[in-house]
Amino acid sequence: MNIEKRTTELVEEKIADMPNLFLVDVKMHSNGKLIVLVDGDNGIGIADCVAISRHVGFHLEEENVIDTPYNLEVSSPGIDTPLTLKRQYAKNIGRTLAIKMDDGTKREGVLKEAGDDFILIEEAIKEKGKKAVTVESTIPTDKITETKVLISFK
């Protein structure tokens, strides 16, 4: 059985009664590290990560899904982890995003709205010799290759 597929099923099973939590990613690395990223509409606590880890670990061992030594790591996505799901965009409304487009350009702006197939950002457009103008831009999500939240320490 596919390790990532079974792990995904186990995580979904565990968080089924926690509607504010959602699975972001499951990756099995060649070095034996199985990484599970789970997030929540209001973040995720250590207790939830522990509960998910115990559930997944127990069932993987019982079912003998992985026949080599492995290390299970359940956590929230780090701040440097790109946004991939609509729920992650919705959770970050009001924050500044750095966006890489499929044509190689980069954009930056405050996330105002996250739709099913677009995001709306407010960005400052600066033309040479002129004052920066703030405009709202709708960006289709299929034109985005990567989006990260920018952290401000101001």
N, CA, C and O of each residue as an XYZ file, in Angstrom:
616
protein
N       0.846     -1.190      0.000
C       0.000      0.000      0.000
C       0.888      1.250      0.000
O       1.952      1.262      0.620
N       0.451      2.281     -0.689
C       1.162      3.543     -0.741
C       1.168      4.186      0.651
O       0.108      4.399      1.240
N       2.344      4.490      1.169
C       2.495      5.041      2.522
C       1.813      6.396      2.638
O       1.085      6.646      3.599
N       2.042      7.264      1.672
C       1.447      8.603      1.730
C      -0.077      8.541      1.652
O      -0.769      9.290      2.341
N      -0.593      7.652      0.818
C      -2.047      7.511      0.678
C      -2.662      7.013      1.990
O      -3.670      7.553      2.446
N      -2.063      5.991      2.592
C      -2.597      5.447      3.840
C      -2.484      6.461      4.973
O      -3.393      6.584      5.794
N      -1.377      7.183      5.016
C      -1.196      8.211      6.051
C      -2.248      9.299      5.892
O      -2.807      9.769      6.883
N      -2.521      9.703      4.660
C      -3.554     10.708      4.396
C      -4.908     10.219      4.910
O      -5.634     10.973      5.557
N      -5.248      8.969      4.627
C      -6.513      8.401      5.109
C      -6.582      8.429      6.633
O      -7.619      8.766      7.205
N      -5.477      8.074      7.291
C      -5.453      8.042      8.761
C      -5.601      9.438      9.356
O      -6.311      9.627     10.343
N      -4.932     10.410      8.754
C      -5.049     11.790      9.251
C      -6.477     12.286      9.062
O      -7.068     12.849      9.983
N      -7.033     12.079      7.871
C      -8.410     12.515      7.594
C      -9.396     11.859      8.567
O     -10.346     12.494      9.025
N      -9.160     10.607      8.868
C      -9.999      9.864      9.829
C      -9.920     10.519     11.207
O     -10.939     10.691     11.875
N      -8.718     10.881     11.627
C      -8.514     11.462     12.963
C      -9.107     12.867     13.075
O      -9.662     13.218     14.116
N      -8.998     13.677     12.016
C      -9.476     15.059     12.106
C     -10.919     15.227     11.621
O     -11.422     16.348     11.547
N     -11.580     14.122     11.292
C     -12.961     14.186     10.796
C     -13.900     14.890     11.772
O     -14.832     15.574     11.350
N     -13.663     14.728     13.064
C     -14.525     15.370     14.062
C     -13.964     16.715     14.535
O     -14.444     17.276     15.520
N     -12.953     17.227     13.835
C     -12.367     18.540     14.141
C     -12.435     19.392     12.869
O     -11.435     19.526     12.164
N     -13.605     19.967     12.570
C     -13.801     20.657     11.294
C     -12.893     21.869     11.072
O     -12.733     22.316      9.936
N     -12.299     22.403     12.138
C     -11.417     23.558     11.964
C     -10.012     23.153     11.509
O      -9.218     24.017     11.138
N      -9.687     21.840     11.532
C      -8.376     21.364     11.096
C      -8.451     20.809      9.680
O      -9.486     20.301      9.249
N      -7.334     20.916      8.964
C      -7.270     20.371      7.612
C      -5.853     19.921      7.293
O      -4.870     20.487      7.771
N      -5.784     18.888      6.471
C      -4.506     18.316      6.050
C      -3.930     19.164      4.928
O      -4.619     19.479      3.957
N      -2.662     19.531      5.067
C      -1.988     20.328      4.049
C      -1.153     19.432      3.141
O      -1.217     19.556      1.918
N      -0.362     18.522      3.739
C       0.530     17.707      2.920
C       1.030     16.491      3.693
O       1.130     16.513      4.920
N       1.340     15.439      2.957
C       1.974     14.234      3.495
C       3.108     13.877      2.542
O       2.889     13.725      1.340
N       4.314     13.744      3.074
C       5.466     13.392      2.238
C       6.323     12.349      2.950
O       6.679     12.506      4.118
N       6.645     11.284      2.223
C       7.583     10.277      2.715
C       8.900     10.522      2.006
O       8.984     10.405      0.783
N       9.928     10.860      2.768
C      11.237     11.137      2.198
C      12.083      9.869      2.172
O      11.858      8.942      2.950
N      13.049      9.842      1.275
C      13.897      8.661      1.108
C      14.747      8.368      2.351
O      15.224      7.247      2.525
N      14.937      9.372      3.214
C      15.730      9.158      4.431
C      14.899      8.553      5.569
O      15.384      8.439      6.694
N      13.656      8.166      5.283
C      12.810      7.532      6.287
C      11.970      8.493      7.102
O      11.322      8.081      8.064
N      11.967      9.758      6.739
C      11.174     10.749      7.470
C       9.812     10.910      6.803
O       9.719     11.276      5.631
N       8.761     10.633      7.565
C       7.384     10.801      7.102
C       6.862     12.094      7.718
O       6.660     12.179      8.929
N       6.646     13.100      6.870
C       6.225     14.417      7.354
C       4.759     14.644      7.027
O       4.326     14.495      5.884
N       4.003     15.010      8.063
C       2.578     15.307      7.936
C       2.385     16.755      8.362
O       2.728     17.131      9.483
N       1.832     17.573      7.457
C       1.553     18.968      7.773
C       0.047     19.156      7.897
O      -0.708     18.881      6.964
N      -0.371     19.627      9.058
C      -1.784     19.853      9.343
C      -1.920     21.293      9.828
O      -1.075     21.780     10.579
N      -2.971     21.965      9.405
C      -3.196     23.341      9.829
C      -4.629     23.473     10.303
O      -5.418     22.534     10.197
N      -4.956     24.625     10.817
C      -6.307     24.891     11.282
C      -6.712     26.300     10.917
O      -5.865     27.168     10.709
N      -8.003     26.522     10.842
C      -8.494     27.855     10.519
C      -8.013     28.874     11.548
O      -7.858     30.054     11.233
N      -7.778     28.422     12.768
C      -7.255     29.271     13.842
C      -5.921     28.735     14.344
O      -5.567     28.928     15.507
N      -5.184     28.063     13.467
C      -3.913     27.448     13.869
C      -4.166     26.058     14.425
O      -5.307     25.600     14.494
N      -3.088     25.393     14.821
C      -3.195     24.055     15.399
C      -2.266     23.993     16.604
O      -1.152     24.516     16.577
N      -2.744     23.346     17.653
C      -1.962     23.248     18.870
C      -1.145     21.968     18.936
O      -1.349     21.038     18.157
N      -0.229     21.944     19.871
C       0.632     20.780     20.061
C      -0.191     19.548     20.417
O       0.105     18.448     19.949
N      -1.212     19.721     21.235
C      -2.037     18.578     21.652
C      -2.691     17.903     20.443
O      -2.776     16.676     20.388
N      -3.154     18.702     19.475
C      -3.756     18.127     18.270
C      -2.711     17.390     17.439
O      -2.978     16.310     16.911
N      -1.522     17.978     17.323
C      -0.435     17.310     16.576
C      -0.070     15.982     17.227
O       0.155     14.987     16.538
N      -0.014     15.970     18.557
C       0.318     14.738     19.293
C      -0.754     13.681     19.055
O      -0.439     12.520     18.794
N      -2.023     14.082     19.144
C      -3.122     13.130     18.945
C      -3.087     12.537     17.537
O      -3.290     11.335     17.362
N      -2.834     13.366     16.550
C      -2.752     12.889     15.164
C      -1.562     11.948     15.002
O      -1.676     10.897     14.371
N      -0.426     12.327     15.572
C       0.782     11.506     15.485
C       0.567     10.135     16.115
O       0.955      9.119     15.539
N      -0.043     10.102     17.280
C      -0.293      8.820     17.955
C      -1.232      7.939     17.143
O      -1.012      6.735     17.011
N      -2.280      8.552     16.600
C      -3.252      7.805     15.796
C      -2.588      7.220     14.547
O      -2.722      6.030     14.258
N      -1.878      8.065     13.821
C      -1.227      7.628     12.585
C      -0.158      6.591     12.887
O      -0.104      5.539     12.252
N       0.697      6.897     13.869
C       1.786      5.972     14.224
C       1.275      4.612     14.656
O       1.817      3.586     14.248
N       0.233      4.595     15.483
C      -0.338      3.346     15.968
C      -0.821      2.486     14.797
O      -0.495      1.302     14.707
N      -1.600      3.095     13.906
C      -2.166      2.327     12.798
C      -1.118      1.893     11.777
O      -1.203      0.794     11.228
N      -0.133      2.747     11.523
C       0.933      2.352     10.598
C       1.697      1.151     11.151
O       2.076      0.255     10.397
N       1.922      1.128     12.460
C       2.623      0.003     13.093
C       1.750     -1.256     13.092
O       2.221     -2.344     12.760
N       0.482     -1.100     13.465
C      -0.441     -2.241     13.513
C      -0.596     -2.901     12.152
O      -0.633     -4.126     12.038
N      -0.685     -2.062     11.114
C      -0.905     -2.566      9.756
C       0.413     -2.911      9.054
O       0.415     -3.439      7.942
N       1.532     -2.604      9.721
C       2.863     -2.864      9.164
C       2.994     -2.271      7.755
O       3.476     -2.927      6.831
N       2.555     -1.020      7.617
C       2.567     -0.333      6.326
C       4.002     -0.015      5.887
O       4.332     -0.102      4.704
N       4.840      0.353      6.846
C       6.225      0.714      6.538
C       7.132     -0.367      7.122
O       7.141     -0.594      8.332
N       7.883     -1.022      6.264
C       8.705     -2.144      6.734
C      10.153     -1.756      7.027
O      10.971     -2.624      7.332
N      10.479     -0.474      6.941
C      11.818      0.003      7.295
C      11.682      1.023      8.424
O      10.598      1.566      8.638
N      12.773      1.290      9.149
C      12.688      2.305     10.208
C      12.284      3.664      9.613
O      12.735      4.037      8.529
N      11.442      4.385     10.329
C      11.004      5.693      9.853
C      10.797      6.621     11.036
O      10.715      6.183     12.184
N      10.717      7.896     10.741
C      10.495      8.922     11.752
C       9.248      9.695     11.337
O       9.228     10.315     10.274
N       8.214      9.662     12.163
C       6.958     10.364     11.883
C       7.011     11.750     12.514
O       7.271     11.892     13.709
N       6.763     12.759     11.703
C       6.780     14.143     12.180
C       5.457     14.799     11.796
O       5.162     14.950     10.610
N       4.660     15.189     12.790
C       3.392     15.869     12.548
C       3.527     17.291     13.074
O       3.842     17.495     14.247
N       3.289     18.276     12.210
C       3.408     19.672     12.633
C       2.544     20.561     11.749
O       1.924     20.108     10.787
N       2.525     21.830     12.105
C       1.869     22.807     11.238
C       2.889     23.232     10.192
O       4.093     23.089     10.407
N       2.419     23.754      9.061
C       3.371     24.232      8.060
C       4.158     25.415      8.634
O       3.584     26.274      9.304
N       5.433     25.461      8.382
C       6.244     26.581      8.858
C       5.910     27.851      8.089
O       5.257     27.807      7.046
N       6.355     28.955      8.605
C       6.060     30.242      7.976
C       6.679     30.337      6.581
O       6.216     31.115      5.747
N       7.717     29.552      6.328
C       8.365     29.571      5.013
C       7.747     28.572      4.041
O       8.190     28.460      2.898
N       6.725     27.849      4.493
C       6.054     26.876      3.628
C       5.045     27.599      2.732
O       4.198     28.337      3.235
N       5.124     27.400      1.421
C       4.185     28.070      0.516
C       2.732     27.670      0.785
O       2.453     26.553      1.221
N       1.822     28.596      0.519
C       0.391     28.310      0.626
C      -0.013     27.462     -0.568
O       0.403     27.726     -1.696
N      -0.823     26.444     -0.318
C      -1.249     25.568     -1.410
C      -2.760     25.391     -1.467
O      -3.306     25.082     -2.526
N      -3.434     25.580     -0.356
C      -4.875     25.326     -0.295
C      -5.674     26.613     -0.137
O      -5.188     27.588      0.436
N      -6.905     26.610     -0.651
C      -7.794     27.768     -0.514
C      -7.976     28.141      0.964
O      -8.017     29.322      1.309
N      -8.085     27.130      1.830
C      -8.270     27.415      3.265
C      -7.067     28.138      3.850
O      -7.214     28.938      4.774
N      -5.882     27.866      3.324
C      -4.696     28.573      3.804
C      -4.750     30.043      3.367
O      -4.385     30.937      4.130
N      -5.201     30.277      2.150
C      -5.343     31.664      1.693
C      -6.377     32.384      2.563
O      -6.127     33.493      3.035
N      -7.523     31.764      2.774
C      -8.590     32.380      3.574
C      -8.103     32.714      4.979
O      -8.454     33.756      5.534
N      -7.308     31.842      5.542
C      -6.773     32.039      6.890
C      -5.828     33.241      6.957
O      -5.654     33.835      8.021
N      -5.222     33.598      5.828
C      -4.210     34.654      5.808
C      -4.689     35.974      5.207
O      -3.874     36.816      4.829
N      -5.998     36.155      5.119
C      -6.540     37.431      4.643
C      -6.072     38.530      5.588
O      -6.135     38.391      6.810
N      -5.601     39.621      4.997
C      -5.086     40.740      5.785
C      -3.563     40.716      5.933
O      -2.972     41.685      6.410
N      -2.931     39.625      5.532
C      -1.477     39.523      5.624
C      -0.848     39.824      4.268
O      -1.498     39.711      3.229
N       0.417     40.205      4.296
C       1.141     40.512      3.074
C       1.720     39.228      2.476
O       2.325     38.415      3.175
N       1.519     39.066      1.168
C       1.980     37.879      0.459
C       3.045     38.232     -0.570
O       3.029     39.311     -1.163
N       3.972     37.295     -0.768
C       4.922     37.360     -1.877
C       4.474     36.280     -2.853
O       4.357     35.112     -2.484
N       4.225     36.670     -4.089
C       3.641     35.760     -5.073
C       4.565     35.646     -6.283
O       4.985     36.648     -6.862
N       4.868     34.405     -6.649
C       5.617     34.150     -7.885
C       4.617     33.700     -8.932
O       3.822     32.788     -8.706
N       4.672     34.356    -10.084
C       3.740     34.066    -11.162
C       4.356     33.071    -12.151
O       5.573     32.890    -12.181
N       3.517     32.435    -12.948
C       4.001     31.440    -13.904
C       4.833     32.037    -15.037
O       5.524     31.310    -15.750
N       4.769     33.362    -15.203
C       5.601     34.005    -16.233
C       6.941     34.488    -15.667
O       7.715     35.148    -16.361
N       7.209     34.149    -14.386
C       8.480     34.510    -13.763
C       8.450     35.811    -12.974
O       9.397     36.110    -12.247
N       7.382     36.585    -13.106
C       7.304     37.842    -12.360
C       6.952     37.576    -10.901
O       6.436     36.520    -10.536
N       7.256     38.587    -10.082
C       6.947     38.500     -8.652
C       6.048     39.667     -8.291
O       6.205     40.783     -8.788
N       5.099     39.375     -7.408
C       4.183     40.410     -6.939
C       4.106     40.339     -5.431
O       4.372     39.302     -4.824
N       3.738     41.455     -4.839
C       3.626     41.525     -3.385
C       2.453     42.420     -3.032
O       2.277     43.494     -3.608
N       1.648     41.964     -2.072
C       0.524     42.782     -1.662
C      -0.231     42.152     -0.513
O       0.020     41.012     -0.123
N      -1.157     42.921      0.015
C      -1.979     42.468      1.131
C      -3.164     41.676      0.575
O      -3.891     42.158     -0.294
N      -3.349     40.466      1.081
C      -4.444     39.610      0.638
C      -5.769     40.164      1.158
O      -5.958     40.317      2.365
N      -6.679     40.459      0.235
C      -7.988     41.014      0.592
C      -9.102     39.987      0.505
O     -10.066     40.034      1.270
N      -8.960     39.042     -0.448
C     -10.016     38.056     -0.658
C      -9.416     36.809     -1.293
O      -8.454     36.887     -2.058
N     -10.002     35.650     -0.962
C      -9.572     34.385     -1.553
C     -10.807     33.668     -2.090
O     -11.647     33.195     -1.324
N     -10.905     33.597     -3.403
C     -12.023     32.909     -4.038
C     -11.644     31.483     -4.409
O     -10.559     31.011     -4.072
N     -12.536     30.812     -5.098
C     -12.271     29.438     -5.513
C     -11.126     29.342     -6.513
O     -10.338     28.399     -6.465
N     -11.030     30.314     -7.421
C     -10.001     30.243     -8.448
C      -9.242     31.560     -8.628
O      -8.634     31.792     -9.673
N      -9.281     32.422     -7.603
C      -8.563     33.692     -7.675
C      -8.246     34.192     -6.269
O      -8.832     33.757     -5.277
N      -7.293     35.124     -6.223
C      -7.077     35.884     -4.995
C      -7.106     37.362     -5.365
O      -6.794     37.732     -6.497
N      -7.478     38.194     -4.418
C      -7.503     39.634     -4.614
C      -6.488     40.229     -3.660
O      -6.578     40.043     -2.447
N      -5.511     40.953     -4.218
C      -4.506     41.595     -3.363
C      -4.528     43.095     -3.587
O      -4.956     43.584     -4.632
N      -4.058     43.807     -2.585
C      -3.867     45.244     -2.690
C      -2.363     45.460     -2.753
O      -1.644     45.167     -1.799
N      -1.893     45.976     -3.889
C      -0.460     46.139     -4.078
C      -0.119     47.574     -4.453
O      -0.928     48.294     -5.039
N       1.098     47.970     -4.099
C       1.585     49.301     -4.446
C       2.312     49.201     -5.783
O       3.273     48.445     -5.923
N       1.846     49.967     -6.758
C       2.459     49.997     -8.081
C       3.260     51.291     -8.184
O       2.713     52.383     -8.035
N       4.558     51.158     -8.441
C       5.448     52.319     -8.527
C       5.956     52.454     -9.951
O       6.600     51.552    -10.487
N       5.659     53.585    -10.547
C       6.187     53.888    -11.872
C       7.327     54.874    -11.695
O       7.289     55.731    -10.813
N       8.331     54.749    -12.530
C       9.516     55.588    -12.420
C       9.132     57.068    -12.473
O       8.428     57.515    -13.379
N       9.611     57.806    -11.485
C       9.357     59.245    -11.436
C       8.003     59.624    -10.889
O       7.681     60.811    -10.821
N       7.203     58.659    -10.498
C       5.865     58.952     -9.969
C       5.719     58.352     -8.578
O       6.475     57.469     -8.171
N       4.735     58.854     -7.873
C       4.426     58.345     -6.542
C       3.735     56.985     -6.669
O       2.972     56.756     -7.608
N       4.007     56.082     -5.716
C       3.385     54.753     -5.732
C       1.866     54.876     -5.592
O       1.363     55.691     -4.818
N       1.158     54.060     -6.348
C      -0.300     54.046     -6.314
C      -0.746     52.667     -5.811
O      -0.224     51.642     -6.250
N      -1.703     52.651     -4.901
C      -2.223     51.392     -4.379
C      -3.408     50.961     -5.229
O      -4.366     51.711     -5.415
N      -3.323     49.735     -5.742
C      -4.399     49.204     -6.569
C      -4.766     47.797     -6.104
O      -3.948     47.080     -5.528
N      -6.011     47.423     -6.367
C      -6.443     46.057     -6.087
C      -6.298     45.253     -7.372
O      -6.707     45.692     -8.446
N      -5.710     44.067     -7.243
C      -5.484     43.210     -8.407
C      -6.057     41.832     -8.146
O      -5.841     41.244     -7.086
N      -6.792     41.322     -9.130
C      -7.300     39.957     -9.057
C      -6.315     39.065     -9.796
O      -5.965     39.326    -10.947
N      -5.871     38.008     -9.119
C      -4.903     37.092     -9.712
C      -5.516     35.695     -9.764
O      -5.896     35.151     -8.727
N      -5.618     35.106    -10.959
C      -6.117     33.726    -11.059
C      -5.119     32.772    -10.394
O      -3.914     32.873    -10.624
N      -5.613     31.866     -9.585
C      -4.704     30.957     -8.868
C      -3.949     30.026     -9.805
O      -2.881     29.534     -9.441
N      -4.472     29.769    -10.997
C      -3.741     28.899    -11.924
C      -2.534     29.594    -12.556
O      -1.752     28.950    -13.256
N      -2.372     30.889    -12.321
C      -1.212     31.643    -12.814
C      -0.135     31.784    -11.735
O       0.937     32.334    -11.988
N      -0.428     31.280    -10.523
C       0.500     31.390     -9.401
C       1.321     30.110     -9.286
O       0.772     29.008     -9.307
N       2.639     30.262     -9.164
C       3.490     29.083     -8.959
C       3.865     28.912     -7.487
O       4.128     27.797     -7.037
N       3.890     30.031     -6.731
C       4.218     29.937     -5.309
C       3.743     31.181     -4.581
O       3.865     32.296     -5.088
N       3.203     30.984     -3.396
C       2.777     32.092     -2.554
C       3.282     31.857     -1.137
O       3.083     30.787     -0.562
N       3.936     32.873     -0.584
C       4.403     32.803      0.803
C       3.927     34.027      1.556
O       3.793     35.112      0.990
N       3.671     33.837      2.851
C       3.283     34.936      3.713
C       4.562     35.657      4.138
O       5.535     35.029      4.558
N       4.541     36.987      4.022
C       5.686     37.780      4.475
C       5.439     38.220      5.914
O       4.346     38.662      6.268
N       6.449     38.091      6.709
C       6.336     38.482      8.118
C       6.977     39.842      8.311
O       8.106     40.080      7.883
N       6.242     40.727      8.959
C       6.750     42.062      9.236
C       7.093     42.162     10.718
O       6.323     41.735     11.578
N       8.254     42.729     10.999
C       8.679     42.895     12.390
C       8.577     44.356     12.812
O       9.244     44.775     13.758
N       7.757     45.127     12.126
C       7.575     46.543     12.445
C       6.688     46.706     13.656
O       6.419     47.831     14.077
